[in-house]
Amino acid sequence: LCLHRHLKLMATFNNFSSAENSSSFALPTPNLDEPLSTGRETKQQTSSGSFADSNMDSSTTGTAGAAPMADPNAMDEGEVYDNEFILLVPDEFMGCVLGRGGSTIRRLQWQTHTTIRVSNADEPFYPGTSFRLVTIISSSTAAMDAAQQLVLLQIAQNYSKSFREIACVVPDDMAGRVIGKGGDRIQEIRAQCQNAELANRGEGAQGERIMTISGNVAQITKALRMVIDLVFHE
């Protein structure tokens, strides 16, 4: 189901890329009576290959419609755990991502079968930046890719002139996969994304690095897709 939705969303993205400046383009509108994907306890893989719990209590997020977290002790031993991919979005763009009463974020979750959480008003910004956190949670990398595309397309539709840069968070132990030896992976991403600017901004919060990506929406979404593949597929 996620792959089928991803292929449909890729067709939507390709249509947008060819008509980026057209005011007639609109994202598909789903039936919001359909159930959303639900949140649950997530686990992140450490460099040693073990998994550590991440504290994703719904009370610390600003996403409307998030379901209570399931009891981790009730999970089957062989269950596939969700991954998290964090986008850092300029605060000025967050209104169009959330939508009135959380309607847009609910639609994006429905379309991609992911859980998307936004940092709340108490601790809105990633440490040392003026970026808000948009955390995409799913066990499917295809679904995470689809979600980041729709988040960025939503921003591009509303801020086509000013939207030229986004950032993402990469765990320290995964940064080498994205940077490569002597920066060769970054150079490869730039080449495949029509010279999108990808830069290692340096240390973020403890155990994390910030990567910035600059370009148009097509370049940025493709570069983020490659980052997701490098972090979660290898």
C-alpha positions in Angstrom: 0.0 0.0 0.0 2.8 2.4 0.9 4.6 1.7 -2.4 1.4 2.2 -4.4 0.8 5.6 -2.6 4.5 6.5 -3.1 4.2 5.9 -6.9 1.1 8.1 -7.0 2.8 10.8 -5.0 5.8 10.6 -7.4 3.5 11.3 -10.3 2.1 14.3 -8.4 5.7 15.5 -7.7 6.6 15.2 -11.4 3.6 17.2 -12.4 4.5 19.9 -9.9 8.1 20.0 -11.1 7.0 20.7 -14.6 4.6 23.4 -13.5 6.3 24.8 -10.4 5.2 28.3 -11.2 1.7 27.5 -12.2 -1.0 28.7 -9.8 -3.4 26.0 -11.1 -1.5 23.2 -9.5 -3.1 21.7 -6.4 -2.3 18.7 -4.2 -5.0 16.0 -4.2 -7.5 16.3 -1.4 -8.2 13.1 0.4 -11.3 12.0 2.4 -10.4 13.1 5.9 -12.9 10.6 7.3 -10.3 7.9 6.5 -8.2 6.8 9.5 -4.8 8.3 9.9 -1.7 6.3 10.6 -1.2 6.1 14.4 1.8 7.0 16.5 3.6 4.5 18.6 6.8 4.0 20.6 9.7 4.2 18.2 13.2 2.8 18.4 16.4 4.1 16.8 19.3 1.9 15.8 22.6 2.7 17.4 26.1 2.3 16.0 26.4 -1.0 17.8 23.3 -2.4 16.0 21.1 -2.4 19.1 18.0 -0.3 19.4 17.3 2.4 22.0 14.0 3.9 22.9 13.3 7.5 21.9 10.9 9.5 24.0 8.2 10.5 21.6 5.4 11.3 24.1 2.6 12.9 22.1 2.3 15.6 24.8 5.6 17.1 23.7 4.5 17.6 20.1 2.3 20.1 18.2 0.7 17.7 15.7 -3.0 17.6 15.7 -4.7 14.2 15.7 -1.7 12.1 17.0 -2.8 8.9 18.7 -1.6 7.8 22.1 1.6 5.7 22.1 1.3 2.0 22.4 2.8 0.1 25.2 6.2 -1.1 24.0 6.0 -4.2 26.1 3.0 -5.3 24.0 5.1 -5.4 20.8 6.0 -8.7 19.2 9.7 -9.6 19.4 10.1 -9.7 15.6 8.3 -6.4 14.9 9.8 -3.9 12.5 10.5 -0.6 14.3 9.7 2.8 12.9 12.5 5.1 11.9 12.6 8.9 12.3 13.7 11.5 9.8 13.9 15.1 11.1 13.5 18.0 8.8 14.4 21.5 10.1 12.0 24.0 8.6 12.2 27.8 8.9 9.5 29.0 11.3 7.9 31.3 8.7 6.9 28.3 6.7 5.2 26.3 9.5 1.7 27.8 9.1 1.2 26.2 5.7 2.6 22.9 6.9 0.2 22.7 9.8 -2.8 24.2 8.2 -5.9 25.5 10.0 -6.5 23.4 13.0 -3.9 20.9 11.9 -5.8 20.1 8.7 -2.8 20.1 6.4 -0.6 17.9 8.6 -3.5 15.5 8.9 -3.9 15.3 5.2 -0.2 14.7 4.7 -0.2 11.8 7.2 -3.3 10.3 5.5 -1.6 10.5 2.1 1.6 8.9 3.1 0.6 6.6 6.0 3.3 8.2 8.2 3.2 10.0 11.5 4.4 13.6 11.2 5.1 15.5 14.4 6.0 19.2 14.7 7.8 20.8 17.6 5.5 22.7 19.9 5.4 26.2 21.2 7.2 25.5 24.4 10.4 24.3 22.7 9.8 25.3 19.1 13.4 25.5 17.7 16.1 23.0 17.1 19.0 24.0 19.5 21.1 26.8 18.1 18.9 27.5 15.1 15.6 29.2 14.2 14.3 26.0 12.6 11.2 24.1 13.7 11.4 20.3 13.9 9.2 18.3 11.5 9.7 14.6 12.5 8.6 12.0 9.9 8.0 8.5 11.5 7.6 5.3 9.5 9.0 1.8 9.1 9.0 2.5 5.3 11.7 4.6 3.7 9.4 5.0 0.6 6.7 6.5 2.9 9.2 8.8 4.6 10.4 10.0 1.2 6.8 10.6 0.0 6.1 12.6 3.2 9.2 14.9 2.9 8.2 15.5 -0.7 4.7 16.6 0.2 5.9 18.7 3.1 8.3 20.6 0.8 5.7 20.8 -2.0 3.3 22.4 0.4 5.9 25.0 1.3 6.9 25.6 -2.3 3.2 26.2 -3.3 2.8 28.9 -0.6 6.4 30.4 -0.6 7.6 29.9 -4.2 9.8 33.0 -4.2 11.4 32.6 -0.8 11.7 28.9 -0.3 15.3 27.9 -1.3 16.8 26.0 1.6 15.9 23.3 4.1 17.9 21.4 6.7 17.8 17.9 8.1 19.3 16.1 11.1 21.6 13.1 10.6 22.9 11.0 13.5 26.6 11.3 14.1 27.2 7.6 13.5 25.4 7.9 10.1 27.0 11.1 8.9 29.8 9.3 7.2 27.4 7.5 4.9 26.1 10.9 3.7 29.4 12.8 3.6 31.5 10.0 2.2 35.3 9.7 2.0 36.7 13.2 1.4 33.1 14.4 0.8 32.7 12.2 -2.3 29.1 11.3 -1.4 28.1 14.9 -1.1 29.7 15.6 -4.5 27.7 12.7 -5.9 24.4 14.0 -4.5 25.2 17.5 -5.9 25.9 16.0 -9.3 22.7 13.9 -9.4 20.5 16.7 -8.1 21.5 19.3 -10.8 24.1 21.0 -8.6 21.9 21.4 -5.5 24.0 22.7 -2.6 24.4 20.2 0.1 26.6 21.2 3.1 27.6 19.7 6.4 26.6 22.5 8.8 28.4 20.8 11.7 27.3 19.5 15.1 23.7 19.9 16.2 22.3 18.5 19.4 24.3 15.8 21.2 25.0 13.0 18.8 23.6 14.7 15.7 24.7 16.7 12.7 22.9 19.3 10.6 22.9 19.0 6.8 21.6 22.0 4.8 20.3 21.6 1.2 19.7 24.6 -1.1 18.1 24.8 -4.5 14.6 24.6 -6.0 12.0 22.2 -4.7 12.9 19.5 -7.2 16.6 19.6 -6.3 15.9 19.6 -2.6 13.4 16.7 -2.6 15.7 14.6 -4.7 18.7 15.3 -2.5 16.6 14.5 0.6 15.5 11.2 -1.0 19.2 10.3 -1.5 20.0 11.2 2.2 17.1 9.0 3.4 18.4 6.1 1.3 21.9 6.5 2.6 20.9 6.7 6.2 18.3 4.0 6.4 19.1 1.5 3.6 22.8 0.6 4.1 
